[in-house]
Amino acid sequence: MHGSVLSAAQLAVTTALVAWMVTGFTRRWLRWRMFCRATFTIITLTGTTKDGRTEPVNVYAHLSPGSFVLGPPQLQTIINHLTASDRYDRIDGHGRVLSARGEQTIEVRGSRVVL
């Protein structure tokens, strides 16, 4: 009998602690700047080389290690680097931008980012 009372008390305390942690996280941490002001880009790019071949471009490979936030200005900078380094003649693609303003379509036409 004593064991079941202890288990019930442990279960109640554990449940209360988990509920407190979850509500504390959602109230405080989900309003953190990273979650509310970050801009994420999900995009598929195709690069055209100088000899006319096309190949997929992984723009995320050019981000800093551990970085996952990619907005349109950063995307344009990476595209400028790839075309200026003569790796690609032009880059085209399409995708989505997720931000505090909602979801938008994004295109890359002739190595220029278009929202």
Phi and psi restraints in degrees (range 20) as a CNS / XPLOR table:
assign (resid 1 and name C) (resid 2 and name N)
       (resid 2 and name CA) (resid 2 and name C) 1.0 -63.2 20.0 2
assign (resid 2 and name N) (resid 2 and name CA)
       (resid 2 and name C) (resid 3 and name N) 1.0 -37.0 20.0 2
assign (resid 2 and name C) (resid 3 and name N)
       (resid 3 and name CA) (resid 3 and name C) 1.0 -65.3 20.0 2
assign (resid 3 and name N) (resid 3 and name CA)
       (resid 3 and name C) (resid 4 and name N) 1.0 -38.7 20.0 2
assign (resid 3 and name C) (resid 4 and name N)
       (resid 4 and name CA) (resid 4 and name C) 1.0 -71.6 20.0 2
assign (resid 4 and name N) (resid 4 and name CA)
       (resid 4 and name C) (resid 5 and name N) 1.0 -32.6 20.0 2
assign (resid 4 and name C) (resid 5 and name N)
       (resid 5 and name CA) (resid 5 and name C) 1.0 -68.6 20.0 2
assign (resid 5 and name N) (resid 5 and name CA)
       (resid 5 and name C) (resid 6 and name N) 1.0 -41.1 20.0 2
assign (resid 5 and name C) (resid 6 and name N)
       (resid 6 and name CA) (resid 6 and name C) 1.0 -64.7 20.0 2
assign (resid 6 and name N) (resid 6 and name CA)
       (resid 6 and name C) (resid 7 and name N) 1.0 -42.2 20.0 2
assign (resid 6 and name C) (resid 7 and name N)
       (resid 7 and name CA) (resid 7 and name C) 1.0 -64.1 20.0 2
assign (resid 7 and name N) (resid 7 and name CA)
       (resid 7 and name C) (resid 8 and name N) 1.0 -41.0 20.0 2
assign (resid 7 and name C) (resid 8 and name N)
       (resid 8 and name CA) (resid 8 and name C) 1.0 -64.9 20.0 2
assign (resid 8 and name N) (resid 8 and name CA)
       (resid 8 and name C) (resid 9 and name N) 1.0 -39.9 20.0 2
assign (resid 8 and name C) (resid 9 and name N)
       (resid 9 and name CA) (resid 9 and name C) 1.0 -66.6 20.0 2
assign (resid 9 and name N) (resid 9 and name CA)
       (resid 9 and name C) (resid 10 and name N) 1.0 -43.3 20.0 2
assign (resid 9 and name C) (resid 10 and name N)
       (resid 10 and name CA) (resid 10 and name C) 1.0 -61.9 20.0 2
assign (resid 10 and name N) (resid 10 and name CA)
       (resid 10 and name C) (resid 11 and name N) 1.0 -42.0 20.0 2
assign (resid 10 and name C) (resid 11 and name N)
       (resid 11 and name CA) (resid 11 and name C) 1.0 -63.5 20.0 2
assign (resid 11 and name N) (resid 11 and name CA)
       (resid 11 and name C) (resid 12 and name N) 1.0 -42.1 20.0 2
assign (resid 11 and name C) (resid 12 and name N)
       (resid 12 and name CA) (resid 12 and name C) 1.0 -65.2 20.0 2
assign (resid 12 and name N) (resid 12 and name CA)
       (resid 12 and name C) (resid 13 and name N) 1.0 -44.3 20.0 2
assign (resid 12 and name C) (resid 13 and name N)
       (resid 13 and name CA) (resid 13 and name C) 1.0 -65.8 20.0 2
assign (resid 13 and name N) (resid 13 and name CA)
       (resid 13 and name C) (resid 14 and name N) 1.0 -42.7 20.0 2
assign (resid 13 and name C) (resid 14 and name N)
       (resid 14 and name CA) (resid 14 and name C) 1.0 -63.3 20.0 2
assign (resid 14 and name N) (resid 14 and name CA)
       (resid 14 and name C) (resid 15 and name N) 1.0 -43.7 20.0 2
assign (resid 14 and name C) (resid 15 and name N)
       (resid 15 and name CA) (resid 15 and name C) 1.0 -62.5 20.0 2
assign (resid 15 and name N) (resid 15 and name CA)
       (resid 15 and name C) (resid 16 and name N) 1.0 -43.7 20.0 2
assign (resid 15 and name C) (resid 16 and name N)
       (resid 16 and name CA) (resid 16 and name C) 1.0 -63.7 20.0 2
assign (resid 16 and name N) (resid 16 and name CA)
       (resid 16 and name C) (resid 17 and name N) 1.0 -41.0 20.0 2
assign (resid 16 and name C) (resid 17 and name N)
       (resid 17 and name CA) (resid 17 and name C) 1.0 -65.2 20.0 2
assign (resid 17 and name N) (resid 17 and name CA)
       (resid 17 and name C) (resid 18 and name N) 1.0 -44.4 20.0 2
assign (resid 17 and name C) (resid 18 and name N)
       (resid 18 and name CA) (resid 18 and name C) 1.0 -63.8 20.0 2
assign (resid 18 and name N) (resid 18 and name CA)
       (resid 18 and name C) (resid 19 and name N) 1.0 -43.0 20.0 2
assign (resid 18 and name C) (resid 19 and name N)
       (resid 19 and name CA) (resid 19 and name C) 1.0 -62.4 20.0 2
assign (resid 19 and name N) (resid 19 and name CA)
       (resid 19 and name C) (resid 20 and name N) 1.0 -41.8 20.0 2
assign (resid 19 and name C) (resid 20 and name N)
       (resid 20 and name CA) (resid 20 and name C) 1.0 -63.6 20.0 2
assign (resid 20 and name N) (resid 20 and name CA)
       (resid 20 and name C) (resid 21 and name N) 1.0 -41.8 20.0 2
assign (resid 20 and name C) (resid 21 and name N)
       (resid 21 and name CA) (resid 21 and name C) 1.0 -66.6 20.0 2
assign (resid 21 and name N) (resid 21 and name CA)
       (resid 21 and name C) (resid 22 and name N) 1.0 -42.4 20.0 2
assign (resid 21 and name C) (resid 22 and name N)
       (resid 22 and name CA) (resid 22 and name C) 1.0 -65.4 20.0 2
assign (resid 22 and name N) (resid 22 and name CA)
       (resid 22 and name C) (resid 23 and name N) 1.0 -46.4 20.0 2
assign (resid 22 and name C) (resid 23 and name N)
       (resid 23 and name CA) (resid 23 and name C) 1.0 -68.3 20.0 2
assign (resid 23 and name N) (resid 23 and name CA)
       (resid 23 and name C) (resid 24 and name N) 1.0 -35.2 20.0 2
assign (resid 23 and name C) (resid 24 and name N)
       (resid 24 and name CA) (resid 24 and name C) 1.0 -65.4 20.0 2
assign (resid 24 and name N) (resid 24 and name CA)
       (resid 24 and name C) (resid 25 and name N) 1.0 -39.2 20.0 2
assign (resid 24 and name C) (resid 25 and name N)
       (resid 25 and name CA) (resid 25 and name C) 1.0 -67.5 20.0 2
assign (resid 25 and name N) (resid 25 and name CA)
       (resid 25 and name C) (resid 26 and name N) 1.0 -46.7 20.0 2
assign (resid 25 and name C) (resid 26 and name N)
       (resid 26 and name CA) (resid 26 and name C) 1.0 -68.8 20.0 2
assign (resid 26 and name N) (resid 26 and name CA)
       (resid 26 and name C) (resid 27 and name N) 1.0 -34.0 20.0 2
assign (resid 26 and name C) (resid 27 and name N)
       (resid 27 and name CA) (resid 27 and name C) 1.0 -75.6 20.0 2
assign (resid 27 and name N) (resid 27 and name CA)
       (resid 27 and name C) (resid 28 and name N) 1.0 -39.6 20.0 2
assign (resid 27 and name C) (resid 28 and name N)
       (resid 28 and name CA) (resid 28 and name C) 1.0 -97.5 20.0 2
assign (resid 28 and name N) (resid 28 and name CA)
       (resid 28 and name C) (resid 29 and name N) 1.0 -52.3 20.0 2
assign (resid 28 and name C) (resid 29 and name N)
       (resid 29 and name CA) (resid 29 and name C) 1.0 -79.6 20.0 2
assign (resid 29 and name N) (resid 29 and name CA)
       (resid 29 and name C) (resid 30 and name N) 1.0 -31.7 20.0 2
assign (resid 29 and name C) (resid 30 and name N)
       (resid 30 and name CA) (resid 30 and name C) 1.0 -74.3 20.0 2
assign (resid 30 and name N) (resid 30 and name CA)
       (resid 30 and name C) (resid 31 and name N) 1.0 -7.9 20.0 2
assign (resid 30 and name C) (resid 31 and name N)
       (resid 31 and name CA) (resid 31 and name C) 1.0 -97.4 20.0 2
assign (resid 31 and name N) (resid 31 and name CA)
       (resid 31 and name C) (resid 32 and name N) 1.0 2.7 20.0 2
assign (resid 31 and name C) (resid 32 and name N)
       (resid 32 and name CA) (resid 32 and name C) 1.0 -63.0 20.0 2
assign (resid 32 and name N) (resid 32 and name CA)
       (resid 32 and name C) (resid 33 and name N) 1.0 148.7 20.0 2
assign (resid 32 and name C) (resid 33 and name N)
       (resid 33 and name CA) (resid 33 and name C) 1.0 -54.1 20.0 2
assign (resid 33 and name N) (resid 33 and name CA)
       (resid 33 and name C) (resid 34 and name N) 1.0 -36.2 20.0 2
assign (resid 33 and name C) (resid 34 and name N)
       (resid 34 and name CA) (resid 34 and name C) 1.0 -61.0 20.0 2
assign (resid 34 and name N) (resid 34 and name CA)
       (resid 34 and name C) (resid 35 and name N) 1.0 -36.1 20.0 2
assign (resid 34 and name C) (resid 35 and name N)
       (resid 35 and name CA) (resid 35 and name C) 1.0 -85.3 20.0 2
assign (resid 35 and name N) (resid 35 and name CA)
       (resid 35 and name C) (resid 36 and name N) 1.0 -31.4 20.0 2
assign (resid 35 and name C) (resid 36 and name N)
       (resid 36 and name CA) (resid 36 and name C) 1.0 -99.1 20.0 2
assign (resid 36 and name N) (resid 36 and name CA)
       (resid 36 and name C) (resid 37 and name N) 1.0 -18.9 20.0 2
assign (resid 36 and name C) (resid 37 and name N)
       (resid 37 and name CA) (resid 37 and name C) 1.0 -121.2 20.0 2
assign (resid 37 and name N) (resid 37 and name CA)
       (resid 37 and name C) (resid 38 and name N) 1.0 0.7 20.0 2
assign (resid 37 and name C) (resid 38 and name N)
       (resid 38 and name CA) (resid 38 and name C) 1.0 -76.2 20.0 2
assign (resid 38 and name N) (resid 38 and name CA)
       (resid 38 and name C) (resid 39 and name N) 1.0 152.7 20.0 2
assign (resid 38 and name C) (resid 39 and name N)
       (resid 39 and name CA) (resid 39 and name C) 1.0 -121.3 20.0 2
assign (resid 39 and name N) (resid 39 and name CA)
       (resid 39 and name C) (resid 40 and name N) 1.0 125.0 20.0 2
assign (resid 39 and name C) (resid 40 and name N)
       (resid 40 and name CA) (resid 40 and name C) 1.0 -112.9 20.0 2
assign (resid 40 and name N) (resid 40 and name CA)
       (resid 40 and name C) (resid 41 and name N) 1.0 137.4 20.0 2
assign (resid 40 and name C) (resid 41 and name N)
       (resid 41 and name CA) (resid 41 and name C) 1.0 -119.3 20.0 2
assign (resid 41 and name N) (resid 41 and name CA)
       (resid 41 and name C) (resid 42 and name N) 1.0 128.5 20.0 2
assign (resid 41 and name C) (resid 42 and name N)
       (resid 42 and name CA) (resid 42 and name C) 1.0 -115.7 20.0 2
assign (resid 42 and name N) (resid 42 and name CA)
       (resid 42 and name C) (resid 43 and name N) 1.0 112.4 20.0 2
assign (resid 42 and name C) (resid 43 and name N)
       (resid 43 and name CA) (resid 43 and name C) 1.0 -142.9 20.0 2
assign (resid 43 and name N) (resid 43 and name CA)
       (resid 43 and name C) (resid 44 and name N) 1.0 148.2 20.0 2
assign (resid 43 and name C) (resid 44 and name N)
       (resid 44 and name CA) (resid 44 and name C) 1.0 -113.8 20.0 2
assign (resid 44 and name N) (resid 44 and name CA)
       (resid 44 and name C) (resid 45 and name N) 1.0 122.4 20.0 2
assign (resid 44 and name C) (resid 45 and name N)
       (resid 45 and name CA) (resid 45 and name C) 1.0 -119.0 20.0 2
assign (resid 45 and name N) (resid 45 and name CA)
       (resid 45 and name C) (resid 46 and name N) 1.0 148.1 20.0 2
assign (resid 45 and name C) (resid 46 and name N)
       (resid 46 and name CA) (resid 46 and name C) 1.0 -127.5 20.0 2
assign (resid 46 and name N) (resid 46 and name CA)
       (resid 46 and name C) (resid 47 and name N) 1.0 126.5 20.0 2
assign (resid 46 and name C) (resid 47 and name N)
       (resid 47 and name CA) (resid 47 and name C) 1.0 -102.7 20.0 2
assign (resid 47 and name N) (resid 47 and name CA)
       (resid 47 and name C) (resid 48 and name N) 1.0 139.9 20.0 2
assign (resid 47 and name C) (resid 48 and name N)
       (resid 48 and name CA) (resid 48 and name C) 1.0 -105.7 20.0 2
assign (resid 48 and name N) (resid 48 and name CA)
       (resid 48 and name C) (resid 49 and name N) 1.0 121.2 20.0 2
assign (resid 48 and name C) (resid 49 and name N)
       (resid 49 and name CA) (resid 49 and name C) 1.0 -79.4 20.0 2
assign (resid 49 and name N) (resid 49 and name CA)
       (resid 49 and name C) (resid 50 and name N) 1.0 173.0 20.0 2
assign (resid 49 and name C) (resid 50 and name N)
       (resid 50 and name CA) (resid 50 and name C) 1.0 -62.0 20.0 2
assign (resid 50 and name N) (resid 50 and name CA)
       (resid 50 and name C) (resid 51 and name N) 1.0 -30.0 20.0 2
assign (resid 50 and name C) (resid 51 and name N)
       (resid 51 and name CA) (resid 51 and name C) 1.0 -90.7 20.0 2
assign (resid 51 and name N) (resid 51 and name CA)
       (resid 51 and name C) (resid 52 and name N) 1.0 9.7 20.0 2
assign (resid 51 and name C) (resid 52 and name N)
       (resid 52 and name CA) (resid 52 and name C) 1.0 91.4 20.0 2
assign (resid 52 and name N) (resid 52 and name CA)
       (resid 52 and name C) (resid 53 and name N) 1.0 -2.6 20.0 2
assign (resid 52 and name C) (resid 53 and name N)
       (resid 53 and name CA) (resid 53 and name C) 1.0 -75.0 20.0 2
assign (resid 53 and name N) (resid 53 and name CA)
       (resid 53 and name C) (resid 54 and name N) 1.0 150.6 20.0 2
assign (resid 53 and name C) (resid 54 and name N)
       (resid 54 and name CA) (resid 54 and name C) 1.0 -114.8 20.0 2
assign (resid 54 and name N) (resid 54 and name CA)
       (resid 54 and name C) (resid 55 and name N) 1.0 146.1 20.0 2
assign (resid 54 and name C) (resid 55 and name N)
       (resid 55 and name CA) (resid 55 and name C) 1.0 -151.2 20.0 2
assign (resid 55 and name N) (resid 55 and name CA)
       (resid 55 and name C) (resid 56 and name N) 1.0 152.8 20.0 2
assign (resid 55 and name C) (resid 56 and name N)
       (resid 56 and name CA) (resid 56 and name C) 1.0 -68.0 20.0 2
assign (resid 56 and name N) (resid 56 and name CA)
       (resid 56 and name C) (resid 57 and name N) 1.0 145.4 20.0 2
assign (resid 56 and name C) (resid 57 and name N)
       (resid 57 and name CA) (resid 57 and name C) 1.0 -113.9 20.0 2
assign (resid 57 and name N) (resid 57 and name CA)
       (resid 57 and name C) (resid 58 and name N) 1.0 124.4 20.0 2
assign (resid 57 and name C) (resid 58 and name N)
       (resid 58 and name CA) (resid 58 and name C) 1.0 -97.9 20.0 2
assign (resid 58 and name N) (resid 58 and name CA)
       (resid 58 and name C) (resid 59 and name N) 1.0 92.3 20.0 2
assign (resid 58 and name C) (resid 59 and name N)
       (resid 59 and name CA) (resid 59 and name C) 1.0 -66.7 20.0 2
assign (resid 59 and name N) (resid 59 and name CA)
       (resid 59 and name C) (resid 60 and name N) 1.0 -26.7 20.0 2
assign (resid 59 and name C) (resid 60 and name N)
       (resid 60 and name CA) (resid 60 and name C) 1.0 -69.6 20.0 2
assign (resid 60 and name N) (resid 60 and name CA)
       (resid 60 and name C) (resid 61 and name N) 1.0 -20.7 20.0 2
assign (resid 60 and name C) (resid 61 and name N)
       (resid 61 and name CA) (resid 61 and name C) 1.0 -69.8 20.0 2
assign (resid 61 and name N) (resid 61 and name CA)
       (resid 61 and name C) (resid 62 and name N) 1.0 -15.1 20.0 2
assign (resid 61 and name C) (resid 62 and name N)
       (resid 62 and name CA) (resid 62 and name C) 1.0 -98.4 20.0 2
assign (resid 62 and name N) (resid 62 and name CA)
       (resid 62 and name C) (resid 63 and name N) 1.0 4.4 20.0 2
assign (resid 62 and name C) (resid 63 and name N)
       (resid 63 and name CA) (resid 63 and name C) 1.0 -84.0 20.0 2
assign (resid 63 and name N) (resid 63 and name CA)
       (resid 63 and name C) (resid 64 and name N) 1.0 161.5 20.0 2
assign (resid 63 and name C) (resid 64 and name N)
       (resid 64 and name CA) (resid 64 and name C) 1.0 -62.3 20.0 2
assign (resid 64 and name N) (resid 64 and name CA)
       (resid 64 and name C) (resid 65 and name N) 1.0 147.4 20.0 2
assign (resid 64 and name C) (resid 65 and name N)
       (resid 65 and name CA) (resid 65 and name C) 1.0 -56.9 20.0 2
assign (resid 65 and name N) (resid 65 and name CA)
       (resid 65 and name C) (resid 66 and name N) 1.0 132.2 20.0 2
assign (resid 65 and name C) (resid 66 and name N)
       (resid 66 and name CA) (resid 66 and name C) 1.0 86.1 20.0 2
assign (resid 66 and name N) (resid 66 and name CA)
       (resid 66 and name C) (resid 67 and name N) 1.0 -7.5 20.0 2
assign (resid 66 and name C) (resid 67 and name N)
       (resid 67 and name CA) (resid 67 and name C) 1.0 -87.5 20.0 2
assign (resid 67 and name N) (resid 67 and name CA)
       (resid 67 and name C) (resid 68 and name N) 1.0 141.2 20.0 2
assign (resid 67 and name C) (resid 68 and name N)
       (resid 68 and name CA) (resid 68 and name C) 1.0 -136.4 20.0 2
assign (resid 68 and name N) (resid 68 and name CA)
       (resid 68 and name C) (resid 69 and name N) 1.0 -3.9 20.0 2
assign (resid 68 and name C) (resid 69 and name N)
       (resid 69 and name CA) (resid 69 and name C) 1.0 -90.5 20.0 2
assign (resid 69 and name N) (resid 69 and name CA)
       (resid 69 and name C) (resid 70 and name N) 1.0 120.4 20.0 2
assign (resid 69 and name C) (resid 70 and name N)
       (resid 70 and name CA) (resid 70 and name C) 1.0 -136.0 20.0 2
assign (resid 70 and name N) (resid 70 and name CA)
       (resid 70 and name C) (resid 71 and name N) 1.0 109.0 20.0 2
assign (resid 70 and name C) (resid 71 and name N)
       (resid 71 and name CA) (resid 71 and name C) 1.0 -99.9 20.0 2
assign (resid 71 and name N) (resid 71 and name CA)
       (resid 71 and name C) (resid 72 and name N) 1.0 172.4 20.0 2
assign (resid 71 and name C) (resid 72 and name N)
       (resid 72 and name CA) (resid 72 and name C) 1.0 -55.9 20.0 2
assign (resid 72 and name N) (resid 72 and name CA)
       (resid 72 and name C) (resid 73 and name N) 1.0 -40.9 20.0 2
assign (resid 72 and name C) (resid 73 and name N)
       (resid 73 and name CA) (resid 73 and name C) 1.0 -63.3 20.0 2
assign (resid 73 and name N) (resid 73 and name CA)
       (resid 73 and name C) (resid 74 and name N) 1.0 -40.5 20.0 2
assign (resid 73 and name C) (resid 74 and name N)
       (resid 74 and name CA) (resid 74 and name C) 1.0 -67.3 20.0 2
assign (resid 74 and name N) (resid 74 and name CA)
       (resid 74 and name C) (resid 75 and name N) 1.0 -38.4 20.0 2
assign (resid 74 and name C) (resid 75 and name N)
       (resid 75 and name CA) (resid 75 and name C) 1.0 -61.1 20.0 2
assign (resid 75 and name N) (resid 75 and name CA)
       (resid 75 and name C) (resid 76 and name N) 1.0 -44.8 20.0 2
assign (resid 75 and name C) (resid 76 and name N)
       (resid 76 and name CA) (resid 76 and name C) 1.0 -62.9 20.0 2
assign (resid 76 and name N) (resid 76 and name CA)
       (resid 76 and name C) (resid 77 and name N) 1.0 -38.6 20.0 2
assign (resid 76 and name C) (resid 77 and name N)
       (resid 77 and name CA) (resid 77 and name C) 1.0 -62.5 20.0 2
assign (resid 77 and name N) (resid 77 and name CA)
       (resid 77 and name C) (resid 78 and name N) 1.0 -43.5 20.0 2
assign (resid 77 and name C) (resid 78 and name N)
       (resid 78 and name CA) (resid 78 and name C) 1.0 -66.8 20.0 2
assign (resid 78 and name N) (resid 78 and name CA)
       (resid 78 and name C) (resid 79 and name N) 1.0 -41.8 20.0 2
assign (resid 78 and name C) (resid 79 and name N)
       (resid 79 and name CA) (resid 79 and name C) 1.0 -63.0 20.0 2
assign (resid 79 and name N) (resid 79 and name CA)
       (resid 79 and name C) (resid 80 and name N) 1.0 -42.1 20.0 2
assign (resid 79 and name C) (resid 80 and name N)
       (resid 80 and name CA) (resid 80 and name C) 1.0 -59.6 20.0 2
assign (resid 80 and name N) (resid 80 and name CA)
       (resid 80 and name C) (resid 81 and name N) 1.0 -42.7 20.0 2
assign (resid 80 and name C) (resid 81 and name N)
       (resid 81 and name CA) (resid 81 and name C) 1.0 -62.0 20.0 2
assign (resid 81 and name N) (resid 81 and name CA)
       (resid 81 and name C) (resid 82 and name N) 1.0 -45.6 20.0 2
assign (resid 81 and name C) (resid 82 and name N)
       (resid 82 and name CA) (resid 82 and name C) 1.0 -66.4 20.0 2
assign (resid 82 and name N) (resid 82 and name CA)
       (resid 82 and name C) (resid 83 and name N) 1.0 -36.1 20.0 2
assign (resid 82 and name C) (resid 83 and name N)
       (resid 83 and name CA) (resid 83 and name C) 1.0 -79.5 20.0 2
assign (resid 83 and name N) (resid 83 and name CA)
       (resid 83 and name C) (resid 84 and name N) 1.0 -33.4 20.0 2
assign (resid 83 and name C) (resid 84 and name N)
       (resid 84 and name CA) (resid 84 and name C) 1.0 -70.8 20.0 2
assign (resid 84 and name N) (resid 84 and name CA)
       (resid 84 and name C) (resid 85 and name N) 1.0 -28.1 20.0 2
assign (resid 84 and name C) (resid 85 and name N)
       (resid 85 and name CA) (resid 85 and name C) 1.0 -82.5 20.0 2
assign (resid 85 and name N) (resid 85 and name CA)
       (resid 85 and name C) (resid 86 and name N) 1.0 8.3 20.0 2
assign (resid 85 and name C) (resid 86 and name N)
       (resid 86 and name CA) (resid 86 and name C) 1.0 62.0 20.0 2
assign (resid 86 and name N) (resid 86 and name CA)
       (resid 86 and name C) (resid 87 and name N) 1.0 18.5 20.0 2
assign (resid 86 and name C) (resid 87 and name N)
       (resid 87 and name CA) (resid 87 and name C) 1.0 -74.1 20.0 2
assign (resid 87 and name N) (resid 87 and name CA)
       (resid 87 and name C) (resid 88 and name N) 1.0 -38.2 20.0 2
assign (resid 87 and name C) (resid 88 and name N)
       (resid 88 and name CA) (resid 88 and name C) 1.0 -132.2 20.0 2
assign (resid 88 and name N) (resid 88 and name CA)
       (resid 88 and name C) (resid 89 and name N) 1.0 145.9 20.0 2
assign (resid 88 and name C) (resid 89 and name N)
       (resid 89 and name CA) (resid 89 and name C) 1.0 -78.6 20.0 2
assign (resid 89 and name N) (resid 89 and name CA)
       (resid 89 and name C) (resid 90 and name N) 1.0 -39.5 20.0 2
assign (resid 89 and name C) (resid 90 and name N)
       (resid 90 and name CA) (resid 90 and name C) 1.0 -154.9 20.0 2
assign (resid 90 and name N) (resid 90 and name CA)
       (resid 90 and name C) (resid 91 and name N) 1.0 158.2 20.0 2
assign (resid 90 and name C) (resid 91 and name N)
       (resid 91 and name CA) (resid 91 and name C) 1.0 -130.7 20.0 2
assign (resid 91 and name N) (resid 91 and name CA)
       (resid 91 and name C) (resid 92 and name N) 1.0 133.7 20.0 2
assign (resid 91 and name C) (resid 92 and name N)
       (resid 92 and name CA) (resid 92 and name C) 1.0 -131.2 20.0 2
assign (resid 92 and name N) (resid 92 and name CA)
       (resid 92 and name C) (resid 93 and name N) 1.0 156.5 20.0 2
assign (resid 92 and name C) (resid 93 and name N)
       (resid 93 and name CA) (resid 93 and name C) 1.0 175.1 20.0 2
assign (resid 93 and name N) (resid 93 and name CA)
       (resid 93 and name C) (resid 94 and name N) 1.0 -178.0 20.0 2
assign (resid 93 and name C) (resid 94 and name N)
       (resid 94 and name CA) (resid 94 and name C) 1.0 -151.7 20.0 2
assign (resid 94 and name N) (resid 94 and name CA)
       (resid 94 and name C) (resid 95 and name N) 1.0 157.6 20.0 2
assign (resid 94 and name C) (resid 95 and name N)
       (resid 95 and name CA) (resid 95 and name C) 1.0 -179.8 20.0 2
assign (resid 95 and name N) (resid 95 and name CA)
       (resid 95 and name C) (resid 96 and name N) 1.0 -156.3 20.0 2
assign (resid 95 and name C) (resid 96 and name N)
       (resid 96 and name CA) (resid 96 and name C) 1.0 -131.1 20.0 2
assign (resid 96 and name N) (resid 96 and name CA)
       (resid 96 and name C) (resid 97 and name N) 1.0 147.6 20.0 2
assign (resid 96 and name C) (resid 97 and name N)
       (resid 97 and name CA) (resid 97 and name C) 1.0 -116.3 20.0 2
assign (resid 97 and name N) (resid 97 and name CA)
       (resid 97 and name C) (resid 98 and name N) 1.0 127.4 20.0 2
assign (resid 97 and name C) (resid 98 and name N)
       (resid 98 and name CA) (resid 98 and name C) 1.0 -112.1 20.0 2
assign (resid 98 and name N) (resid 98 and name CA)
       (resid 98 and name C) (resid 99 and name N) 1.0 124.3 20.0 2
assign (resid 98 and name C) (resid 99 and name N)
       (resid 99 and name CA) (resid 99 and name C) 1.0 -149.2 20.0 2
assign (resid 99 and name N) (resid 99 and name CA)
       (resid 99 and name C) (resid 100 and name N) 1.0 -173.9 20.0 2
assign (resid 99 and name C) (resid 100 and name N)
       (resid 100 and name CA) (resid 100 and name C) 1.0 -65.1 20.0 2
assign (resid 100 and name N) (resid 100 and name CA)
       (resid 100 and name C) (resid 101 and name N) 1.0 -21.9 20.0 2
assign (resid 100 and name C) (resid 101 and name N)
       (resid 101 and name CA) (resid 101 and name C) 1.0 -84.8 20.0 2
assign (resid 101 and name N) (resid 101 and name CA)
       (resid 101 and name C) (resid 102 and name N) 1.0 0.8 20.0 2
assign (resid 101 and name C) (resid 102 and name N)
       (resid 102 and name CA) (resid 102 and name C) 1.0 108.3 20.0 2
assign (resid 102 and name N) (resid 102 and name CA)
       (resid 102 and name C) (resid 103 and name N) 1.0 -155.4 20.0 2
assign (resid 102 and name C) (resid 103 and name N)
       (resid 103 and name CA) (resid 103 and name C) 1.0 -108.8 20.0 2
assign (resid 103 and name N) (resid 103 and name CA)
       (resid 103 and name C) (resid 104 and name N) 1.0 132.7 20.0 2
assign (resid 103 and name C) (resid 104 and name N)
       (resid 104 and name CA) (resid 104 and name C) 1.0 -130.6 20.0 2
assign (resid 104 and name N) (resid 104 and name CA)
       (resid 104 and name C) (resid 105 and name N) 1.0 156.0 20.0 2
assign (resid 104 and name C) (resid 105 and name N)
       (resid 105 and name CA) (resid 105 and name C) 1.0 -84.2 20.0 2
assign (resid 105 and name N) (resid 105 and name CA)
       (resid 105 and name C) (resid 106 and name N) 1.0 151.7 20.0 2
assign (resid 105 and name C) (resid 106 and name N)
       (resid 106 and name CA) (resid 106 and name C) 1.0 -136.8 20.0 2
assign (resid 106 and name N) (resid 106 and name CA)
       (resid 106 and name C) (resid 107 and name N) 1.0 142.8 20.0 2
assign (resid 106 and name C) (resid 107 and name N)
       (resid 107 and name CA) (resid 107 and name C) 1.0 -132.1 20.0 2
assign (resid 107 and name N) (resid 107 and name CA)
       (resid 107 and name C) (resid 108 and name N) 1.0 152.6 20.0 2
assign (resid 107 and name C) (resid 108 and name N)
       (resid 108 and name CA) (resid 108 and name C) 1.0 -119.8 20.0 2
assign (resid 108 and name N) (resid 108 and name CA)
       (resid 108 and name C) (resid 109 and name N) 1.0 116.4 20.0 2
assign (resid 108 and name C) (resid 109 and name N)
       (resid 109 and name CA) (resid 109 and name C) 1.0 -123.9 20.0 2
assign (resid 109 and name N) (resid 109 and name CA)
       (resid 109 and name C) (resid 110 and name N) 1.0 122.4 20.0 2
assign (resid 109 and name C) (resid 110 and name N)
       (resid 110 and name CA) (resid 110 and name C) 1.0 58.7 20.0 2
assign (resid 110 and name N) (resid 110 and name CA)
       (resid 110 and name C) (resid 111 and name N) 1.0 38.1 20.0 2
assign (resid 110 and name C) (resid 111 and name N)
       (resid 111 and name CA) (resid 111 and name C) 1.0 69.6 20.0 2
assign (resid 111 and name N) (resid 111 and name CA)
       (resid 111 and name C) (resid 112 and name N) 1.0 19.3 20.0 2
assign (resid 111 and name C) (resid 112 and name N)
       (resid 112 and name CA) (resid 112 and name C) 1.0 -120.6 20.0 2
assign (resid 112 and name N) (resid 112 and name CA)
       (resid 112 and name C) (resid 113 and name N) 1.0 133.4 20.0 2
assign (resid 112 and name C) (resid 113 and name N)
       (resid 113 and name CA) (resid 113 and name C) 1.0 -79.3 20.0 2
assign (resid 113 and name N) (resid 113 and name CA)
       (resid 113 and name C) (resid 114 and name N) 1.0 128.2 20.0 2
assign (resid 113 and name C) (resid 114 and name N)
       (resid 114 and name CA) (resid 114 and name C) 1.0 -125.9 20.0 2
assign (resid 114 and name N) (resid 114 and name CA)
       (resid 114 and name C) (resid 115 and name N) 1.0 122.9 20.0 2
